Amino acid sequence: MEQYFVNQTFSTETITIEDTEIFKHVVTVLRHKVSDQIYLVDELRDLYLATIEKIDKDNKTIEFKLLKSNKPSTEMPVKVTVACSLSKKDKIEWITQKATELGATEIIFFNSQYSIMHWKSNVIEKKLVRLQEIAKNAAQQSKRRIIPQVSYLNDLKKLADNESELKFVAYEESAKQGESSLLVQNLEKSSAKSVIGVFGPEGGFSPEEVEFLQDKDYLSVGLGPRIMRAETAPLYFLSVLSYNYELSSK
């Protein structure tokens, strides 16, 4: 059963949705009819089972009867931020979609020394709107209760301001030197409620960039014994966090 985010707070058992995008998808694309059911998530991140009571094709509105759901939340018990250096367009969109499905709360793209892609100032807003829409669609598909916030930093040094309690930077040299357990060790012994992982572009980080992040309390870690592509590393990181916080019996 599909799910949609609604920019409303539900306070009554019957509501009317005037969102033309939802109307198009529910009525025109999926051809739902009266008595069909979908899920709606309101601004308070509450989930509701919504039964279609009336479809007004002239005004493009749908009236629903609501029943608050007791389904458990699908969100990770920690706030997870993934910060990735700019890559090619398709990779950026891929990271946004998959990071959302894997539970990221925030997705940051930034410019770094070896980035092969650079955003001109006049296209940043348009690109973020596109990525935010991808995140929204992925959140709906994966039955999330929140839509990750997608943002851009024009300088890696602005990551120094991030307030996450646990901070990691994935560094290829750490993996080459055989380090493969610092990430897990720090997750297992920490009670942190927020985590950030920072990932470089196709060419990796410069030593100066890694040193800067380390000086700002980021721990340099390897991600297993293999060297991963720029778009694979953040997904590996999120999978490790999911296992540690959601599947492990610790």
Secondary structure, 3 states (H helix, E strand, C coil): CCEEECCCCCCCCEEEECCHHHHHHHHHHCCCCCCCEEEEECCCCCEEEEEEEEEECCCCEEEEEEEECCCCCCCCCCEEEEEEECCCHHHHHHHHHHHHHCCCCEEEEECCCCCCCCCCCCCHHHHHHHHHHHHHHHHHHCCCCCCCEEEEECCHHHHHHCCCCEEEEECHHHHHCCCCCHHHHHHHHCCCCEEEEEECCCCCCCHHHHHHHHHCCCEEECCCCCCCCCCCHHHHHHHHHHHHHHHCCC
